Amino acid sequence: MNPDLKQKIIQVCEQKIRTKGPDVVLSFYAFFKNKNDNPKELMDAATWWIEIHQLDHFEKAVKIKGMVEAGL
């Protein structure tokens, strides 16, 4: 996963946690706008989420943030 995507994921997770609390859940789509303006980055996130880590469609933002920060 590229550094820009990692930073975007961390920022989105922090914002969601700050506004909705530590139990907020999200999918990898939360890191993208409603239009497909960066298909490569979207596929990178999907591959990381689905293929590599086999995560559920919705996961807690604190879990995803921790995984990204840990370099998983």
PDB file of N, H, CA, C and O in Angstrom:
ATOM      1  N   MET A   1       0.852  -1.170   0.000  1.00  0.00           N
ATOM      2  CA  MET A   1       0.000   0.000   0.000  1.00  0.00           C
ATOM      3  C   MET A   1       0.902   1.238   0.000  1.00  0.00           C
ATOM      4  O   MET A   1       1.868   1.311   0.759  1.00  0.00           O
ATOM      5  N   ASN A   2       0.583   2.189  -0.841  1.00  0.00           N
ATOM      6  H   ASN A   2      -0.202   2.130  -1.458  1.00  0.00           H
ATOM      7  CA  ASN A   2       1.427   3.376  -0.945  1.00  0.00           C
ATOM      8  C   ASN A   2       1.236   4.313   0.253  1.00  0.00           C
ATOM      9  O   ASN A   2       0.194   4.278   0.907  1.00  0.00           O
ATOM     10  N   PRO A   3       2.227   5.140   0.537  1.00  0.00           N
ATOM     11  CA  PRO A   3       2.173   6.023   1.708  1.00  0.00           C
ATOM     12  C   PRO A   3       1.001   7.001   1.696  1.00  0.00           C
ATOM     13  O   PRO A   3       0.444   7.314   2.748  1.00  0.00           O
ATOM     14  N   ASP A   4       0.623   7.485   0.514  1.00  0.00           N
ATOM     15  H   ASP A   4       1.075   7.231  -0.341  1.00  0.00           H
ATOM     16  CA  ASP A   4      -0.514   8.412   0.437  1.00  0.00           C
ATOM     17  C   ASP A   4      -1.812   7.734   0.864  1.00  0.00           C
ATOM     18  O   ASP A   4      -2.614   8.330   1.584  1.00  0.00           O
ATOM     19  N   LEU A   5      -2.023   6.503   0.430  1.00  0.00           N
ATOM     20  H   LEU A   5      -1.372   6.020  -0.155  1.00  0.00           H
ATOM     21  CA  LEU A   5      -3.223   5.763   0.814  1.00  0.00           C
ATOM     22  C   LEU A   5      -3.209   5.473   2.307  1.00  0.00           C
ATOM     23  O   LEU A   5      -4.236   5.602   2.973  1.00  0.00           O
ATOM     24  N   LYS A   6      -2.061   5.086   2.837  1.00  0.00           N
ATOM     25  H   LYS A   6      -1.226   4.981   2.296  1.00  0.00           H
ATOM     26  CA  LYS A   6      -1.959   4.845   4.282  1.00  0.00           C
ATOM     27  C   LYS A   6      -2.349   6.088   5.065  1.00  0.00           C
ATOM     28  O   LYS A   6      -3.115   6.007   6.025  1.00  0.00           O
ATOM     29  N   GLN A   7      -1.825   7.236   4.656  1.00  0.00           N
ATOM     30  H   GLN A   7      -1.203   7.301   3.876  1.00  0.00           H
ATOM     31  CA  GLN A   7      -2.136   8.484   5.352  1.00  0.00           C
ATOM     32  C   GLN A   7      -3.622   8.822   5.243  1.00  0.00           C
ATOM     33  O   GLN A   7      -4.230   9.275   6.213  1.00  0.00           O
ATOM     34  N   LYS A   8      -4.205   8.602   4.062  1.00  0.00           N
ATOM     35  H   LYS A   8      -3.710   8.234   3.274  1.00  0.00           H
ATOM     36  CA  LYS A   8      -5.631   8.868   3.873  1.00  0.00           C
ATOM     37  C   LYS A   8      -6.472   7.978   4.790  1.00  0.00           C
ATOM     38  O   LYS A   8      -7.433   8.451   5.396  1.00  0.00           O
ATOM     39  N   ILE A   9      -6.119   6.694   4.897  1.00  0.00           N
ATOM     40  H   ILE A   9      -5.338   6.309   4.405  1.00  0.00           H
ATOM     41  CA  ILE A   9      -6.855   5.768   5.752  1.00  0.00           C
ATOM     42  C   ILE A   9      -6.774   6.205   7.207  1.00  0.00           C
ATOM     43  O   ILE A   9      -7.785   6.222   7.909  1.00  0.00           O
ATOM     44  N   ILE A  10      -5.585   6.557   7.659  1.00  0.00           N
ATOM     45  H   ILE A  10      -4.764   6.544   7.088  1.00  0.00           H
ATOM     46  CA  ILE A  10      -5.420   6.995   9.046  1.00  0.00           C
ATOM     47  C   ILE A  10      -6.234   8.254   9.316  1.00  0.00           C
ATOM     48  O   ILE A  10      -6.903   8.345  10.346  1.00  0.00           O
ATOM     49  N   GLN A  11      -6.190   9.230   8.405  1.00  0.00           N
ATOM     50  H   GLN A  11      -5.647   9.157   7.568  1.00  0.00           H
ATOM     51  CA  GLN A  11      -6.947  10.472   8.583  1.00  0.00           C
ATOM     52  C   GLN A  11      -8.445  10.230   8.626  1.00  0.00           C
ATOM     53  O   GLN A  11      -9.139  10.793   9.473  1.00  0.00           O
ATOM     54  N   VAL A  12      -8.955   9.397   7.722  1.00  0.00           N
ATOM     55  H   VAL A  12      -8.391   8.940   7.034  1.00  0.00           H
ATOM     56  CA  VAL A  12     -10.391   9.114   7.697  1.00  0.00           C
ATOM     57  C   VAL A  12     -10.804   8.385   8.977  1.00  0.00           C
ATOM     58  O   VAL A  12     -11.829   8.712   9.576  1.00  0.00           O
ATOM     59  N   CYS A  13     -10.015   7.411   9.391  1.00  0.00           N
ATOM     60  H   CYS A  13      -9.182   7.146   8.904  1.00  0.00           H
ATOM     61  CA  CYS A  13     -10.329   6.680  10.621  1.00  0.00           C
ATOM     62  C   CYS A  13     -10.351   7.628  11.818  1.00  0.00           C
ATOM     63  O   CYS A  13     -11.274   7.576  12.630  1.00  0.00           O
ATOM     64  N   GLU A  14      -9.345   8.492  11.933  1.00  0.00           N
ATOM     65  H   GLU A  14      -8.595   8.535  11.273  1.00  0.00           H
ATOM     66  CA  GLU A  14      -9.298   9.445  13.046  1.00  0.00           C
ATOM     67  C   GLU A  14     -10.505  10.364  13.043  1.00  0.00           C
ATOM     68  O   GLU A  14     -11.089  10.634  14.093  1.00  0.00           O
ATOM     69  N   GLN A  15     -10.878  10.844  11.869  1.00  0.00           N
ATOM     70  H   GLN A  15     -10.404  10.624  11.016  1.00  0.00           H
ATOM     71  CA  GLN A  15     -12.040  11.734  11.767  1.00  0.00           C
ATOM     72  C   GLN A  15     -13.324  11.022  12.161  1.00  0.00           C
ATOM     73  O   GLN A  15     -14.144  11.578  12.891  1.00  0.00           O
ATOM     74  N   LYS A  16     -13.506   9.797  11.684  1.00  0.00           N
ATOM     75  H   LYS A  16     -12.840   9.345  11.091  1.00  0.00           H
ATOM     76  CA  LYS A  16     -14.716   9.028  12.018  1.00  0.00           C
ATOM     77  C   LYS A  16     -14.770   8.717  13.513  1.00  0.00           C
ATOM     78  O   LYS A  16     -15.830   8.820  14.131  1.00  0.00           O
ATOM     79  N   ILE A  17     -13.635   8.339  14.094  1.00  0.00           N
ATOM     80  H   ILE A  17     -12.774   8.256  13.593  1.00  0.00           H
ATOM     81  CA  ILE A  17     -13.579   8.040  15.529  1.00  0.00           C
ATOM     82  C   ILE A  17     -13.888   9.296  16.333  1.00  0.00           C
ATOM     83  O   ILE A  17     -14.634   9.247  17.311  1.00  0.00           O
ATOM     84  N   ARG A  18     -13.316  10.412  15.920  1.00  0.00           N
ATOM     85  H   ARG A  18     -12.710  10.452  15.125  1.00  0.00           H
ATOM     86  CA  ARG A  18     -13.523  11.685  16.618  1.00  0.00           C
ATOM     87  C   ARG A  18     -14.998  12.108  16.588  1.00  0.00           C
ATOM     88  O   ARG A  18     -15.522  12.593  17.590  1.00  0.00           O
ATOM     89  N   THR A  19     -15.664  11.927  15.450  1.00  0.00           N
ATOM     90  H   THR A  19     -15.238  11.533  14.635  1.00  0.00           H
ATOM     91  CA  THR A  19     -17.040  12.403  15.321  1.00  0.00           C
ATOM     92  C   THR A  19     -18.094  11.385  15.753  1.00  0.00           C
ATOM     93  O   THR A  19     -19.176  11.768  16.197  1.00  0.00           O
ATOM     94  N   LYS A  20     -17.785  10.076  15.626  1.00  0.00           N
ATOM     95  H   LYS A  20     -16.905   9.765  15.265  1.00  0.00           H
ATOM     96  CA  LYS A  20     -18.806   9.067  15.907  1.00  0.00           C
ATOM     97  C   LYS A  20     -18.451   8.122  17.045  1.00  0.00           C
ATOM     98  O   LYS A  20     -19.271   7.291  17.435  1.00  0.00           O
ATOM     99  N   GLY A  21     -17.240   8.239  17.582  1.00  0.00           N
ATOM    100  H   GLY A  21     -16.574   8.915  17.265  1.00  0.00           H
ATOM    101  CA  GLY A  21     -16.848   7.422  18.722  1.00  0.00           C
ATOM    102  C   GLY A  21     -16.048   6.197  18.327  1.00  0.00           C
ATOM    103  O   GLY A  21     -15.933   5.867  17.146  1.00  0.00           O
ATOM    104  N   PRO A  22     -15.487   5.518  19.342  1.00  0.00           N
ATOM    105  CA  PRO A  22     -14.567   4.405  19.099  1.00  0.00           C
ATOM    106  C   PRO A  22     -15.214   3.136  18.539  1.00  0.00           C
ATOM    107  O   PRO A  22     -14.505   2.227  18.106  1.00  0.00           O
ATOM    108  N   ASP A  23     -16.522   3.059  18.541  1.00  0.00           N
ATOM    109  H   ASP A  23     -17.099   3.797  18.892  1.00  0.00           H
ATOM    110  CA  ASP A  23     -17.194   1.866  18.021  1.00  0.00           C
ATOM    111  C   ASP A  23     -17.638   2.017  16.567  1.00  0.00           C
ATOM    112  O   ASP A  23     -18.287   1.122  16.025  1.00  0.00           O
ATOM    113  N   VAL A  24     -17.298   3.133  15.933  1.00  0.00           N
ATOM    114  H   VAL A  24     -16.771   3.860  16.373  1.00  0.00           H
ATOM    115  CA  VAL A  24     -17.714   3.370  14.553  1.00  0.00           C
ATOM    116  C   VAL A  24     -17.068   2.332  13.631  1.00  0.00           C
ATOM    117  O   VAL A  24     -15.900   1.974  13.786  1.00  0.00           O
ATOM    118  N   VAL A  25     -17.862   1.866  12.672  1.00  0.00           N
ATOM    119  H   VAL A  25     -18.810   2.157  12.546  1.00  0.00           H
ATOM    120  CA  VAL A  25     -17.368   0.902  11.683  1.00  0.00           C
ATOM    121  C   VAL A  25     -17.383   1.548  10.303  1.00  0.00           C
ATOM    122  O   VAL A  25     -18.118   2.502  10.048  1.00  0.00           O
ATOM    123  N   LEU A  26     -16.547   1.000   9.420  1.00  0.00           N
ATOM    124  H   LEU A  26     -15.949   0.226   9.628  1.00  0.00           H
ATOM    125  CA  LEU A  26     -16.494   1.506   8.056  1.00  0.00           C
ATOM    126  C   LEU A  26     -16.040   0.405   7.123  1.00  0.00           C
ATOM    127  O   LEU A  26     -15.554  -0.641   7.555  1.00  0.00           O
ATOM    128  N   SER A  27     -16.208   0.659   5.835  1.00  0.00           N
ATOM    129  H   SER A  27     -16.603   1.508   5.484  1.00  0.00           H
ATOM    130  CA  SER A  27     -15.709  -0.250   4.814  1.00  0.00           C
ATOM    131  C   SER A  27     -14.583   0.459   4.076  1.00  0.00           C
ATOM    132  O   SER A  27     -14.347   1.646   4.303  1.00  0.00           O
ATOM    133  N   PHE A  28     -13.893  -0.245   3.202  1.00  0.00           N
ATOM    134  H   PHE A  28     -14.085  -1.208   3.017  1.00  0.00           H
ATOM    135  CA  PHE A  28     -12.804   0.403   2.482  1.00  0.00           C
ATOM    136  C   PHE A  28     -13.298   1.499   1.548  1.00  0.00           C
ATOM    137  O   PHE A  28     -12.514   2.343   1.114  1.00  0.00           O
ATOM    138  N   TYR A  29     -14.581   1.493   1.238  1.00  0.00           N
ATOM    139  H   TYR A  29     -15.218   0.807   1.590  1.00  0.00           H
ATOM    140  CA  TYR A  29     -15.146   2.558   0.402  1.00  0.00           C
ATOM    141  C   TYR A  29     -15.134   3.908   1.116  1.00  0.00           C
ATOM    142  O   TYR A  29     -15.224   4.947   0.463  1.00  0.00           O
ATOM    143  N   ALA A  30     -15.025   3.911   2.442  1.00  0.00           N
ATOM    144  H   ALA A  30     -14.952   3.066   2.973  1.00  0.00           H
ATOM    145  CA  ALA A  30     -15.039   5.154   3.205  1.00  0.00           C
ATOM    146  C   ALA A  30     -13.859   6.059   2.866  1.00  0.00           C
ATOM    147  O   ALA A  30     -13.893   7.254   3.161  1.00  0.00           O
ATOM    148  N   PHE A  31     -12.824   5.509   2.254  1.00  0.00           N
ATOM    149  H   PHE A  31     -12.796   4.538   2.014  1.00  0.00           H
ATOM    150  CA  PHE A  31     -11.622   6.274   1.952  1.00  0.00           C
ATOM    151  C   PHE A  31     -11.661   6.926   0.575  1.00  0.00           C
ATOM    152  O   PHE A  31     -10.678   7.526   0.139  1.00  0.00           O
ATOM    153  N   PHE A  32     -12.801   6.807  -0.111  1.00  0.00           N
ATOM    154  H   PHE A  32     -13.600   6.320   0.243  1.00  0.00           H
ATOM    155  CA  PHE A  32     -12.918   7.305  -1.474  1.00  0.00           C
ATOM    156  C   PHE A  32     -14.194   8.100  -1.661  1.00  0.00           C
ATOM    157  O   PHE A  32     -15.171   7.914  -0.934  1.00  0.00           O
ATOM    158  N   LYS A  33     -14.175   8.993  -2.647  1.00  0.00           N
ATOM    159  H   LYS A  33     -13.382   9.145  -3.237  1.00  0.00           H
ATOM    160  CA  LYS A  33     -15.365   9.749  -3.000  1.00  0.00           C
ATOM    161  C   LYS A  33     -16.350   8.817  -3.686  1.00  0.00           C
ATOM    162  O   LYS A  33     -16.016   7.674  -3.997  1.00  0.00           O
ATOM    163  N   ASN A  34     -17.544   9.296  -3.917  1.00  0.00           N
ATOM    164  H   ASN A  34     -17.815  10.225  -3.664  1.00  0.00           H
ATOM    165  CA  ASN A  34     -18.581   8.472  -4.545  1.00  0.00           C
ATOM    166  C   ASN A  34     -18.357   8.230  -6.021  1.00  0.00           C
ATOM    167  O   ASN A  34     -19.152   7.545  -6.664  1.00  0.00           O
ATOM    168  N   LYS A  35     -17.285   8.783  -6.568  1.00  0.00           N
ATOM    169  H   LYS A  35     -16.640   9.340  -6.046  1.00  0.00           H
ATOM    170  CA  LYS A  35     -16.970   8.487  -7.960  1.00  0.00           C
ATOM    171  C   LYS A  35     -15.603   7.824  -8.019  1.00  0.00           C
ATOM    172  O   LYS A  35     -14.755   8.044  -7.154  1.00  0.00           O
ATOM    173  N   ASN A  36     -15.407   7.035  -9.015  1.00  0.00           N
ATOM    174  H   ASN A  36     -16.096   6.857  -9.718  1.00  0.00           H
ATOM    175  CA  ASN A  36     -14.188   6.254  -9.153  1.00  0.00           C
ATOM    176  C   ASN A  36     -13.117   7.092  -9.857  1.00  0.00           C
ATOM    177  O   ASN A  36     -12.840   6.898 -11.040  1.00  0.00           O
ATOM    178  N   ASP A  37     -12.513   8.041  -9.098  1.00  0.00           N
ATOM    179  H   ASP A  37     -12.738   8.199  -8.137  1.00  0.00           H
ATOM    180  CA  ASP A  37     -11.534   8.926  -9.707  1.00  0.00           C
ATOM    181  C   ASP A  37     -10.092   8.430  -9.538  1.00  0.00           C
ATOM    182  O   ASP A  37      -9.161   9.033 -10.071  1.00  0.00           O
ATOM    183  N   ASN A  38      -9.913   7.341  -8.802  1.00  0.00           N
ATOM    184  H   ASN A  38     -10.669   6.851  -8.369  1.00  0.00           H
ATOM    185  CA  ASN A  38      -8.573   6.769  -8.641  1.00  0.00           C
ATOM    186  C   ASN A  38      -8.689   5.242  -8.544  1.00  0.00           C
ATOM    187  O   ASN A  38      -8.549   4.682  -7.457  1.00  0.00           O
ATOM    188  N   PRO A  39      -8.940   4.571  -9.659  1.00  0.00           N
ATOM    189  CA  PRO A  39      -9.195   3.130  -9.618  1.00  0.00           C
ATOM    190  C   PRO A  39      -8.017   2.307  -9.079  1.00  0.00           C
ATOM    191  O   PRO A  39      -8.234   1.284  -8.429  1.00  0.00           O
ATOM    192  N   LYS A  40      -6.788   2.733  -9.336  1.00  0.00           N
ATOM    193  H   LYS A  40      -6.612   3.564  -9.864  1.00  0.00           H
ATOM    194  CA  LYS A  40      -5.634   1.981  -8.835  1.00  0.00           C
ATOM    195  C   LYS A  40      -5.603   1.995  -7.307  1.00  0.00           C
ATOM    196  O   LYS A  40      -5.403   0.959  -6.674  1.00  0.00           O
ATOM    197  N   GLU A  41      -5.801   3.169  -6.725  1.00  0.00           N
ATOM    198  H   GLU A  41      -5.963   4.011  -7.239  1.00  0.00           H
ATOM    199  CA  GLU A  41      -5.797   3.279  -5.269  1.00  0.00           C
ATOM    200  C   GLU A  41      -6.972   2.506  -4.654  1.00  0.00           C
ATOM    201  O   GLU A  41      -6.824   1.875  -3.607  1.00  0.00           O
ATOM    202  N   LEU A  42      -8.127   2.561  -5.303  1.00  0.00           N
ATOM    203  H   LEU A  42      -8.248   3.074  -6.153  1.00  0.00           H
ATOM    204  CA  LEU A  42      -9.286   1.797  -4.844  1.00  0.00           C
ATOM    205  C   LEU A  42      -8.979   0.299  -4.845  1.00  0.00           C
ATOM    206  O   LEU A  42      -9.317  -0.404  -3.892  1.00  0.00           O
ATOM    207  N   MET A  43      -8.351  -0.182  -5.895  1.00  0.00           N
ATOM    208  H   MET A  43      -8.077   0.389  -6.668  1.00  0.00           H
ATOM    209  CA  MET A  43      -8.003  -1.603  -5.970  1.00  0.00           C
ATOM    210  C   MET A  43      -6.933  -1.967  -4.942  1.00  0.00           C
ATOM    211  O   MET A  43      -6.957  -3.066  -4.388  1.00  0.00           O
ATOM    212  N   ASP A  44      -6.001  -1.061  -4.685  1.00  0.00           N
ATOM    213  H   ASP A  44      -5.981  -0.168  -5.135  1.00  0.00           H
ATOM    214  CA  ASP A  44      -5.002  -1.311  -3.643  1.00  0.00           C
ATOM    215  C   ASP A  44      -5.677  -1.487  -2.282  1.00  0.00           C
ATOM    216  O   ASP A  44      -5.347  -2.403  -1.530  1.00  0.00           O
ATOM    217  N   ALA A  45      -6.624  -0.600  -1.976  1.00  0.00           N
ATOM    218  H   ALA A  45      -6.893   0.144  -2.587  1.00  0.00           H
ATOM    219  CA  ALA A  45      -7.342  -0.693  -0.704  1.00  0.00           C
ATOM    220  C   ALA A  45      -8.174  -1.973  -0.643  1.00  0.00           C
ATOM    221  O   ALA A  45      -8.197  -2.652   0.384  1.00  0.00           O
ATOM    222  N   ALA A  46      -8.851  -2.301  -1.730  1.00  0.00           N
ATOM    223  H   ALA A  46      -8.833  -1.750  -2.565  1.00  0.00           H
ATOM    224  CA  ALA A  46      -9.671  -3.512  -1.771  1.00  0.00           C
ATOM    225  C   ALA A  46      -8.816  -4.762  -1.617  1.00  0.00           C
ATOM    226  O   ALA A  46      -9.195  -5.689  -0.902  1.00  0.00           O
ATOM    227  N   THR A  47      -7.678  -4.793  -2.276  1.00  0.00           N
ATOM    228  H   THR A  47      -7.370  -4.040  -2.856  1.00  0.00           H
ATOM    229  CA  THR A  47      -6.776  -5.943  -2.172  1.00  0.00           C
ATOM    230  C   THR A  47      -6.284  -6.103  -0.745  1.00  0.00           C
ATOM    231  O   THR A  47      -6.292  -7.206  -0.199  1.00  0.00           O
ATOM    232  N   TRP A  48      -5.856  -5.000  -0.139  1.00  0.00           N
ATOM    233  H   TRP A  48      -5.850  -4.103  -0.583  1.00  0.00           H
ATOM    234  CA  TRP A  48      -5.378  -5.032   1.250  1.00  0.00           C
ATOM    235  C   TRP A  48      -6.490  -5.522   2.177  1.00  0.00           C
ATOM    236  O   TRP A  48      -6.245  -6.364   3.041  1.00  0.00           O
ATOM    237  N   TRP A  49      -7.698  -5.009   2.008  1.00  0.00           N
ATOM    238  H   TRP A  49      -7.897  -4.325   1.306  1.00  0.00           H
ATOM    239  CA  TRP A  49      -8.826  -5.288   2.897  1.00  0.00           C
ATOM    240  C   TRP A  49      -9.354  -6.713   2.682  1.00  0.00           C
ATOM    241  O   TRP A  49      -9.542  -7.455   3.646  1.00  0.00           O
ATOM    242  N   ILE A  50      -9.589  -7.092   1.433  1.00  0.00           N
ATOM    243  H   ILE A  50      -9.436  -6.489   0.650  1.00  0.00           H
ATOM    244  CA  ILE A  50     -10.279  -8.346   1.124  1.00  0.00           C
ATOM    245  C   ILE A  50      -9.323  -9.514   0.935  1.00  0.00           C
ATOM    246  O   ILE A  50      -9.471 -10.543   1.593  1.00  0.00           O
ATOM    247  N   GLU A  51      -8.357  -9.372   0.056  1.00  0.00           N
ATOM    248  H   GLU A  51      -8.237  -8.536  -0.479  1.00  0.00           H
ATOM    249  CA  GLU A  51      -7.464 -10.497  -0.259  1.00  0.00           C
ATOM    250  C   GLU A  51      -6.432 -10.758   0.825  1.00  0.00           C
ATOM    251  O   GLU A  51      -6.276 -11.887   1.289  1.00  0.00           O
ATOM    252  N   ILE A  52      -5.728  -9.705   1.225  1.00  0.00           N
ATOM    253  H   ILE A  52      -5.854  -8.788   0.847  1.00  0.00           H
ATOM    254  CA  ILE A  52      -4.620  -9.901   2.157  1.00  0.00           C
ATOM    255  C   ILE A  52      -5.102 -10.202   3.565  1.00  0.00           C
ATOM    256  O   ILE A  52      -4.630 -11.147   4.196  1.00  0.00           O
ATOM    257  N   HIS A  53      -6.047  -9.398   4.065  1.00  0.00           N
ATOM    258  H   HIS A  53      -6.431  -8.630   3.552  1.00  0.00           H
ATOM    259  CA  HIS A  53      -6.462  -9.541   5.468  1.00  0.00           C
ATOM    260  C   HIS A  53      -7.810 -10.237   5.658  1.00  0.00           C
ATOM    261  O   HIS A  53      -8.187 -10.556   6.786  1.00  0.00           O
ATOM    262  N   GLN A  54      -8.529 -10.471   4.577  1.00  0.00           N
ATOM    263  H   GLN A  54      -8.222 -10.212   3.661  1.00  0.00           H
ATOM    264  CA  GLN A  54      -9.815 -11.162   4.626  1.00  0.00           C
ATOM    265  C   GLN A  54     -10.744 -10.582   5.704  1.00  0.00           C
ATOM    266  O   GLN A  54     -11.338 -11.309   6.500  1.00  0.00           O
ATOM    267  N   LEU A  55     -10.843  -9.263   5.696  1.00  0.00           N
ATOM    268  H   LEU A  55     -10.361  -8.673   5.049  1.00  0.00           H
ATOM    269  CA  LEU A  55     -11.677  -8.558   6.663  1.00  0.00           C
ATOM    270  C   LEU A  55     -13.145  -8.614   6.255  1.00  0.00           C
ATOM    271  O   LEU A  55     -13.463  -8.798   5.080  1.00  0.00           O
ATOM    272  N   ASP A  56     -14.024  -8.458   7.218  1.00  0.00           N
ATOM    273  H   ASP A  56     -13.766  -8.309   8.172  1.00  0.00           H
ATOM    274  CA  ASP A  56     -15.450  -8.345   6.935  1.00  0.00           C
ATOM    275  C   ASP A  56     -15.698  -7.048   6.171  1.00  0.00           C
ATOM    276  O   ASP A  56     -14.836  -6.171   6.113  1.00  0.00           O
ATOM    277  N   HIS A  57     -16.895  -6.943   5.585  1.00  0.00           N
ATOM    278  H   HIS A  57     -17.595  -7.656   5.633  1.00  0.00           H
ATOM    279  CA  HIS A  57     -17.201  -5.736   4.807  1.00  0.00           C
ATOM    280  C   HIS A  57     -17.089  -4.493   5.689  1.00  0.00           C
ATOM    281  O   HIS A  57     -16.555  -3.475   5.248  1.00  0.00           O
ATOM    282  N   PHE A  58     -17.579  -4.560   6.915  1.00  0.00           N
ATOM    283  H   PHE A  58     -18.012  -5.387   7.273  1.00  0.00           H
ATOM    284  CA  PHE A  58     -17.482  -3.446   7.862  1.00  0.00           C
ATOM    285  C   PHE A  58     -16.603  -3.862   9.027  1.00  0.00           C
ATOM    286  O   PHE A  58     -16.767  -4.942   9.593  1.00  0.00           O
ATOM    287  N   GLU A  59     -15.664  -2.984   9.379  1.00  0.00           N
ATOM    288  H   GLU A  59     -15.531  -2.106   8.919  1.00  0.00           H
ATOM    289  CA  GLU A  59     -14.755  -3.206  10.496  1.00  0.00           C
ATOM    290  C   GLU A  59     -14.654  -1.919  11.306  1.00  0.00           C
ATOM    291  O   GLU A  59     -14.899  -0.828  10.792  1.00  0.00           O
ATOM    292  N   LYS A  60     -14.291  -2.059  12.580  1.00  0.00           N
ATOM    293  H   LYS A  60     -14.092  -2.945  12.998  1.00  0.00           H
ATOM    294  CA  LYS A  60     -14.132  -0.884  13.424  1.00  0.00           C
ATOM    295  C   LYS A  60     -12.968  -0.032  12.916  1.00  0.00           C
ATOM    296  O   LYS A  60     -11.914  -0.547  12.544  1.00  0.00           O
ATOM    297  N   ALA A  61     -13.186   1.267  12.911  1.00  0.00           N
ATOM    298  H   ALA A  61     -14.043   1.686  13.213  1.00  0.00           H
ATOM    299  CA  ALA A  61     -12.159   2.202  12.446  1.00  0.00           C
ATOM    300  C   ALA A  61     -10.899   2.106  13.296  1.00  0.00           C
ATOM    301  O   ALA A  61      -9.793   2.238  12.771  1.00  0.00           O
ATOM    302  N   VAL A  62     -11.046   1.876  14.609  1.00  0.00           N
ATOM    303  H   VAL A  62     -11.945   1.769  15.035  1.00  0.00           H
ATOM    304  CA  VAL A  62      -9.857   1.767  15.464  1.00  0.00           C
ATOM    305  C   VAL A  62      -9.014   0.567  15.075  1.00  0.00           C
ATOM    306  O   VAL A  62      -7.787   0.625  15.152  1.00  0.00           O
ATOM    307  N   LYS A  63      -9.647  -0.517  14.659  1.00  0.00           N
ATOM    308  H   LYS A  63     -10.644  -0.564  14.597  1.00  0.00           H
ATOM    309  CA  LYS A  63      -8.913  -1.708  14.217  1.00  0.00           C
ATOM    310  C   LYS A  63      -8.143  -1.424  12.938  1.00  0.00           C
ATOM    311  O   LYS A  63      -6.962  -1.756  12.834  1.00  0.00           O
ATOM    312  N   ILE A  64      -8.806  -0.812  11.966  1.00  0.00           N
ATOM    313  H   ILE A  64      -9.765  -0.542  12.051  1.00  0.00           H
ATOM    314  CA  ILE A  64      -8.161  -0.525  10.677  1.00  0.00           C
ATOM    315  C   ILE A  64      -7.015   0.465  10.873  1.00  0.00           C
ATOM    316  O   ILE A  64      -5.934   0.278  10.316  1.00  0.00           O
ATOM    317  N   LYS A  65      -7.239   1.496  11.646  1.00  0.00           N
ATOM    318  H   LYS A  65      -8.118   1.648  12.099  1.00  0.00           H
ATOM    319  CA  LYS A  65      -6.194   2.481  11.916  1.00  0.00           C
ATOM    320  C   LYS A  65      -4.987   1.805  12.552  1.00  0.00           C
ATOM    321  O   LYS A  65      -3.852   2.062  12.152  1.00  0.00           O
ATOM    322  N   GLY A  66      -5.218   0.954  13.527  1.00  0.00           N
ATOM    323  H   GLY A  66      -6.140   0.745  13.853  1.00  0.00           H
ATOM    324  CA  GLY A  66      -4.126   0.241  14.185  1.00  0.00           C
ATOM    325  C   GLY A  66      -3.368  -0.667  13.247  1.00  0.00           C
ATOM    326  O   GLY A  66      -2.141  -0.742  13.309  1.00  0.00           O
ATOM    327  N   MET A  67      -4.086  -1.362  12.374  1.00  0.00           N
ATOM    328  H   MET A  67      -5.083  -1.301  12.323  1.00  0.00           H
ATOM    329  CA  MET A  67      -3.431  -2.244  11.411  1.00  0.00           C
ATOM    330  C   MET A  67      -2.543  -1.454  10.447  1.00  0.00           C
ATOM    331  O   MET A  67      -1.416  -1.861  10.164  1.00  0.00           O
ATOM    332  N   VAL A  68      -3.044  -0.339   9.952  1.00  0.00           N
ATOM    333  H   VAL A  68      -3.959  -0.008  10.182  1.00  0.00           H
ATOM    334  CA  VAL A  68      -2.281   0.474   9.008  1.00  0.00           C
ATOM    335  C   VAL A  68      -1.058   1.068   9.694  1.00  0.00           C
ATOM    336  O   VAL A  68       0.037   1.062   9.131  1.00  0.00           O
ATOM    337  N   GLU A  69      -1.239   1.576  10.898  1.00  0.00           N
ATOM    338  H   GLU A  69      -2.129   1.580  11.356  1.00  0.00           H
ATOM    339  CA  GLU A  69      -0.114   2.158  11.632  1.00  0.00           C
ATOM    340  C   GLU A  69       0.946   1.099  11.956  1.00  0.00           C
ATOM    341  O   GLU A  69       2.135   1.415  12.009  1.00  0.00           O
ATOM    342  N   ALA A  70       0.531  -0.141  12.169  1.00  0.00           N
ATOM    343  H   ALA A  70      -0.434  -0.398  12.126  1.00  0.00           H
ATOM    344  CA  ALA A  70       1.459  -1.227  12.472  1.00  0.00           C
ATOM    345  C   ALA A  70       2.148  -1.765  11.218  1.00  0.00           C
ATOM    346  O   ALA A  70       3.055  -2.592  11.307  1.00  0.00           O
ATOM    347  N   GLY A  71       1.715  -1.297  10.060  1.00  0.00           N
ATOM    348  H   GLY A  71       0.977  -0.626   9.987  1.00  0.00           H
ATOM    349  CA  GLY A  71       2.328  -1.735   8.817  1.00  0.00           C
ATOM    350  C   GLY A  71       1.851  -3.089   8.329  1.00  0.00           C
ATOM    351  O   GLY A  71       2.539  -3.750   7.551  1.00  0.00           O
ATOM    352  N   LEU A  72       0.684  -3.503   8.778  1.00  0.00           N
ATOM    353  H   LEU A  72       0.125  -2.966   9.410  1.00  0.00           H
ATOM    354  CA  LEU A  72       0.127  -4.784   8.335  1.00  0.00           C
ATOM    355  C   LEU A  72      -0.499  -4.678   6.960  1.00  0.00           C
ATOM    356  O   LEU A  72      -1.014  -5.667   6.439  1.00  0.00           O
TER     357      LEU A  72
END
